[in-house]
Structures are given as structure tokens and as C-alpha cells.
Amino acid sequence: MPRTDRPRLSIIVPAWNEARLLPRTLDNLHAVAQATAIGYELIVVDNASTDATARIAGEHDARVVTEMERQISRARNTGARAASGEWLLFVDADTWPDRELLQATVAALAGGEVCGGGTMVAFDNLRHPVYRAGARSWNALARALRLGAGCYLFCTRRAFAATGGFSERVYAGEEVWLSRALRRWGRHHGQRFVILDVPVCTSGRKAEWFGPFRQAGLLVQVLLMPWTLRSRRGSWFWYTRPDKPE
């Protein structure tokens, strides 16, 4: 059972139609949080799901809050407003951190010198070498520029509130904007935004859904027309699934 008596850590999971993967994710989060011996709460933000996401979340000892506007940044912000912990950890519904990573996260936040951070990303089932090269490139970029990946991002409540949370002006890439905002805020308050060395395992299912050519097109779109991420349609990669077309 989650430890909810004045939790230090609030784990927030945004979820849209994640009934299939959510049980594994929530069981994993409970297990690693309990093993870390940190007071925690687990919150699932049901982001306008049409499947059993909310019911399954409740059955797996998560507190369920609802955000009917289907936007990842809005769902994460809704979860943060519902949270009571002094530390916020955002984990995607298809992401499975291990005990070592959560312990490193808690240690970083408890030290008082870190306002937020992310970690390296390890995608499962990346069979195509192009995707593996892309994952390595992202990790190198994240380390060099200190950018947190949306699948696993943490911060103090104070820093999150001061920076305004995730930007709701965009439908994708909001973790990049927040990483930069937290980094700037930290510099003015004697704290750092860090990228941990312990990787987090996350699903590589988009590599199966969208082929290399579509993903290459997305990269060109983001680089040349970043303003397209201000619409859900322009952010199709994050809002479209083969079985749930927009």
C-alpha cells in the first residue's frame, strides 16, 4: 500500500487509454518506492481516457484525478496541483524505473542542492539500428544541455511552482521548456538541474507504430517548424495510436 501520511514524494502518472500497460507501471512504482523506504503517494491523472484506465488505477492503489483536456502538459500540471509531497516525480505510464534510480532521485533531492532533474533513457525492444542511434543521440544531448526526458522528470514543489510548471502553450516538448526554466531558476537560488547516470527503462512502442521515415519527417518538422507543437494535430506523434486514431 502507498505511504500517504505526509508524503515527501508525489509520483504523478499521466495516462490516456493506458489500461494495458498501467498495471505493470503502478506495481513497479509501488515496489520501488516501498523498497526505497520513502513516504510517497501515487497519483494517476486520467486524461480523458475511454478505456478502463481510471478503474485500473484505483484497483492498484493509486489516487485518480481527472483532466478532460487531452494535453500532456495539462495532465501533468493537474497531477501536481493534486499532489501533497514536497518533491514531484513525473513518470509516464509506459516507463519503469528501478530501485537504484529512485534512490538516486531521492538522494539528489534530499541533499538540498538540486531543484530538479532527469536521467538517461533506455528504450525497450529497439530493433532498428536507426532508433538505437537516435536514443544514444538523445542521451548525449540531454547530458550536454541538461534536458530531462518527459518519461522521467523530477523537481521540488517550490521550483515547480516558481517556474509555472509545464507549459500549456505546447502539446509536446513541454519537458524541454520546464528543464530550461528549472535550470535558470536553480542558478538564481544556488541549486542545480541534474541528469542522473542511472537509466530509466521506457517503452519503445512508437518505433513499432511509426516507421523510420515518419520519424525522420517528425524530426525535420520539429527543427524547421517548432511552432507546430502548439497544436495537437501538429503533435500527432504524441497523440496518435494505430488503434486510437485522432
Rosetta blueprint (number, residue, H / E / L):
1 M L
2 P L
3 R L
4 T L
5 D L
6 R L
7 P L
8 R L
9 L E
10 S E
11 I E
12 I E
13 V E
14 P E
15 A E
16 W L
17 N L
18 E L
19 A L
20 R L
21 L L
22 L H
23 P H
24 R H
25 T H
26 L H
27 D H
28 N H
29 L H
30 H H
31 A H
32 V H
33 A H
34 Q H
35 A H
36 T H
37 A L
38 I L
39 G L
40 Y E
41 E E
42 L E
43 I E
44 V E
45 V E
46 D E
47 N L
48 A L
49 S L
50 T L
51 D L
52 A L
53 T H
54 A H
55 R H
56 I H
57 A H
58 G H
59 E H
60 H L
61 D L
62 A L
63 R E
64 V E
65 V E
66 T E
67 E L
68 M L
69 E L
70 R L
71 Q L
72 I H
73 S H
74 R H
75 A H
76 R H
77 N H
78 T H
79 G H
80 A H
81 R H
82 A H
83 A L
84 S L
85 G L
86 E L
87 W E
88 L E
89 L E
90 F E
91 V E
92 D L
93 A L
94 D L
95 T E
96 W E
97 P L
98 D L
99 R H
100 E H
101 L H
102 L H
103 Q H
104 A H
105 T H
106 V H
107 A H
108 A H
109 L H
110 A H
111 G L
112 G L
113 E L
114 V E
115 C E
116 G E
117 G E
118 G E
119 T E
120 M E
121 V E
122 A E
123 F E
124 D L
125 N L
126 L L
127 R L
128 H L
129 P H
130 V H
131 Y H
132 R H
133 A H
134 G H
135 A H
136 R H
137 S H
138 W H
139 N H
140 A H
141 L H
142 A H
143 R H
144 A H
145 L H
146 R L
147 L L
148 G L
149 A L
150 G L
151 C L
152 Y E
153 L E
154 F E
155 C E
156 T E
157 R H
158 R H
159 A H
160 F H
161 A H
162 A H
163 T H
164 G L
165 G L
166 F L
167 S L
168 E L
169 R L
170 V L
171 Y L
172 A L
173 G L
174 E H
175 E H
176 V H
177 W H
178 L H
179 S H
180 R H
181 A H
182 L H
183 R H
184 R H
185 W H
186 G H
187 R H
188 H H
189 H L
190 G L
191 Q L
192 R E
193 F E
194 V E
195 I E
196 L E
197 D E
198 V E
199 P E
200 V E
201 C E
202 T E
203 S L
204 G L
205 R H
206 K H
207 A H
208 E H
209 W H
210 F L
211 G L
212 P H
213 F H
214 R H
215 Q H
216 A H
217 G H
218 L H
219 L H
220 V H
221 Q H
222 V H
223 L H
224 L H
225 M L
226 P H
227 W H
228 T H
229 L H
230 R H
231 S L
232 R L
233 R L
234 G L
235 S L
236 W H
237 F H
238 W H
239 Y H
240 T L
241 R E
242 P L
243 D L
244 K E
245 P L
246 E L
